[in-house]
Amino acid sequence: QVQLVESGGDLVQPGGSLRLSCAASGRTLDYYTVGWFRQAPGKQREGVSCILQRGGRLYYADSVAGRFSISRDNDNNAVYLQMDNLRPQDTAVYYCAAGGATTNNCLLERYYHKDNWGKGTLVTVSS
């Protein structure tokens, strides 16, 4: 089992940037596909971006493509989500999860074991 902790959430103005971190312990994160998800108030959790295991492909939801960028830091056993040009509709709790998906299914919650999720970090985009 891998333990995940998200950080980096904050209050930011529209057009601003944040970098979220997903730090892992217990297992080597590069062995897993890692997904970033978010849940806005009153809405279902949705996939934002994911990166396949062992340096595999990257995927983005249409709503964030061109603004968000996912990357790995194997030296620090972490995955990052760089978020630029933030919009009020990006406001949500952001979660990372580790799993074994091998295609763009990595944007779907059901491909991640319930025990391989972090507790989330809050991003608020507001002026």
Disulfide bonds with the S-S distance in Angstrom:
Cys22-Cys96 2.10
Cys50-Cys106 1.99
